[in-house]
């Protein structure tokens, strides 16, 4: 029998004197709780963007939140196991990318994020941007491409482990007739078409599948976290060797660039900055010997960029630049020689070189502290040569806490980096977080890359939300999509993972991340530190290229929000309708 105190209050609650949610002191507690939550949210890096949303944009964000919740209750549950890639896997929002990919691409939120204007791609390695399927087709369709290996590929183990690469050859006569037999000798050239047609397991189709598997980190390789970082990085490095050798022949390089530009623009991007280590040689069409320097590669890139921008599709593509990268495993002499090449290319193509970085697995290479003498030499030589090449360092792409690799973050900041690539371990450093905010350094976050390379098991355990909550400026990037098994270029997968995995983000949070990418892009003409910092601070209220592009992006964002409100009107509530009416 219920008490008269209220229909939802039982007799035992009355007898025990249990407080009720409607009691004044409980309500005061709830009010204090909400105030505390709002106080913390006011420290977020995206608070200004959220406060500046138009009523229409706010309505669009609310719609996406409802669709997201619906998908959590219908798609990302164990009631839907019909297409699970691995039997018995539990489904949940923000689950591991290799397991979620197929289902995510069928969701409404994915289609919405696909349409979103994403601004600029600030962290991507060009050698790992062109998917292996396309490159293998190009190899087999291009006359003169050969394959070579470090040993006979006669066994399954050899086909898995041997060093393999492709290169162009004018020759019509080859010493080896097959790369798949014990009679093959190391580094002999075999026509790629001959090798493909004679592949021992499925002929040409089997060959293509084998090259693709050697060129990507497979789901199993990504998910086996118990093997650690070094093991997956060993496979990661080998992928670059194969992909780079296919990409660096001029006809394939040019075709790949056009496809890449098209894919990035179709994904809502308007600017990209590519990192490239220039390890593999570049071969001009029909030449039997590779080019000594990188001038021919940059000339081809420049021509293809201009060609794309001259098309109707490319008219609103703002452009691309390079952040020259040197492998951190290089000796002092090799490092200095590579730096000299960077300065040479900067003088020849000043509009294409935006900055300088060192790359490779941080745990296995030289630290920034160890590289400091060479880096100071580089800045001095740049000054002598009349060029300005700022730093955009990788740092903190590691699991360490206080070790030499983790401390790359200290050196990156001290050396004046304008952005930090990854910054995965930054959340452990409260002082550095404050310095990054004061110096207006952006973090180029690559969540799917961090998952696949075993820094985190899923987006749910990624530290990026901690940085957002502390007010750090961040942009999402895709790093190495061809190697990571993403299957296409662009940022949709990384944006979608973030949207599904983090409750505090929402579409409005994604919008802020995209706006950050436009704000922190290294557009030409070059800027000194004072000009750069002023431009970053002024944002769309300033003058010049950066301000104009931020305003252009804002206009595209508002169009996108209008499309959401119209396309998904069934998810609007009455308050959304009022917002829509107020702008009509």
Residue, then its C-alpha position, 0 to 999 in steps of 0.5 A: x500500500x502506497x503512502x499519501x506523500x506521493x504515488x511514487x513514494x513507498x511506505x518504507x521510504x516514508x518510514x525511513x525518512x528517505x529524502x526525495x528528489x523534489x526536496x528543496x535541499x536535494x534540488x539545491x544539491x542538483x543545482x550545485x552539481x550542474x553549476x560545477x559541470x558547467x564550470x568545468x565545461x567553460x574551460x574546454x577549448x571548444x567553448x567559444x565555438x559552442x557559444x557562437x553557434x547560430x540557432x540553426x547550427x544548434x538545431x543541427x547539432x541537437x538532431x545529430x545527437x538524437x541520431x547518435x543516441x538512436x544508433x547507440x540503441x539499435x546498431x551498436x548493441x549485441x542484438x545486431x551480430x549479423x555482420x560481425x567481422x569476428x564471431x563473438x565480438x561485443x558491439x559498443x559505441x567507439x569500439x576498436x576501429x578495425x571491428x567497427x569500420x564496416x558497420x560504421x560506414x552504413x550508419x546515418x551519422x557516418x553519412x552526415x559526417x561524410x558531408x561535413x566541411x572538415x577544413x584542413x588536413x594537417x598531419x598526413x604522410x604522402x607515402x601512406x595516403x595512396x591505397x595499395x589496391x590502386x597502386x597495384x592496379x597502376x603497377x600492373x597497367x604501367x609498362x616497365x614496372x618490375x619487382x625485386x626481393x631480398x631473397x627467393x619468395x618460394x615459401x610463405x614465410x619468405x613472402x611474409x618477411x622478405x624486403x620487397x620493392x618495385x622499380x621501373x626498368x627499360x630492359x626487355x631481358x631479365x636474368x630471373x624468370x620467376x621470383x617464386x622459386x629457389x633459383x631466384x637471386x636477391x635483388x634480381x628484377x622480374x616484370x611485375x606482370x610476369x610475377x603477378x600471373x605466376x603467383x603460386x596462390x591464385x595468379x594475378x588476383x592472388x598477387x594483388x591480395x598479397x601485395x595489399x596484405x604486405x602494404x597494410x596493417x591487418x586487423x589481426x596485427x592491430x588487435x594483437x596488443x599483447x605483442x606491443x608497439x615495436x612489433x606493429x611498428x616493424x610491419x608499419x615501416x615495411x609497408x612504407x617501403x613497398x608503397x613508396x616504391x610503387x608510388x615514386x614512378x612518375x606516371x603512377x605518382x601523377x595519377x595517384x595525386x589526381x586521385x588523392x586530390x579528388x578524394x580529399x575534396x570529396x570528403x569536405x577538405x580544402x587544404x592539406x599538408x603532407x609529410x614525406x621523408x624522401x627515402x625512396x628514389x623518384x623515377x621520371x617516366x622512361x628513365x632507367x636511373x632515378x633522380x639524384x635530388x627531389x626537384x623532379x618530384x616537386x615539379x610534378x607535384x606542383x604541375x598536378x596541383x595546378x592541374x587539379x585546381x584548374x578543374x571545376x571540382x578543384x576551384x575551391x581547393x585552397x592548395x597543399x604544402x609539404x612539411x619536409x621530414x627527416x628520419x630520426x634514425x639518421x646519423x649526424x652526417x645524414x641528418x645534415x645532408x637531408x637538411x641541406x636538401x630541404x633548404x635547396x627545395x625550399x629555395x626552388x619551390x618556396x610555396x610548397x615547403x611549409x616547415x620541417x619535422x623529424x619522423x619515425x618511431x620515437x622509442x627507436x630513434x634519436x630524441x629531439x634532445x639528441x638532435x638539438x645541435x643539428x636543429x640549431x645548425x639547420x636554423x642557422x643555415x636557413x637564416x644564412x640562405x634567406x629562408x624561414x622553415x619553422x618546426x612542426x615536430x612529432x612528439x609524445x607519440x609514445x606510452x612512456x611517462x618521463x622517459x627520454x621519448x616522452x620528454x620529446x614534448x619538452x624539447x618540441x616546445x622549447x625549440x619553438x614548434x608551431x604544432x605538435x604531431x600526435x602529442x599522445x602523452x601530453x595529458x601526463x604533463x600539466x605544466x606543458x599543457x599550460x605552455x601549449x595553451x599560452x604559446x597557442x600550439x595546436x595538437x595534430x591528433x590522429x586517433x585511428x592511427x593511435x589505435x592501430x599502432x597500439x597506443x590505445x585499445x580504442x577511441x574510448x581510452x584515447x587521452x584527447x578528451x582530457x586535452x580538450x577539457x583542459x583547453x588545448x587546441x586540437x585538430x583531427x588528422x588521418x596520419x597514414x590511412x593507406x597503411x592503417x586499413x582505412x580504405x579511403x582518404x579523408x577524415x570521415x573515419x577519424x571524425x566519426x570515431x570521435x563523435x561516437x566515442x566521446x559523449x562531451x564532443x557532439x557535432x559542435x565539438x567536431x565543428x570546433x576541431x575542423x575550425x581549428x584546422x583552418x586556423x592553424x594551417x601553414x598557408x603561404x606566404x610564409x610568416x615569421x613567429x610574430x605574424x603567425x601568432x597574431x594571425x592565430x589569435x585574430x582568427x576570422x576577425x583578422x585580415x589576410x589568407x587565414x582570416x578569409x579561409x576561416x570565414x569561408x569555412x564558417x559559411x560552409x559549416x552553416x550550409x552544412x547545418x542547414x542541410x542536416x535540419x532539412x534532410x533529417x527533419x523527422x529528428x527535430x523537436x519543437x524547439x528545433x522547429x522554432x530555431x529554424x523558423x527564426x532564421x527563415 
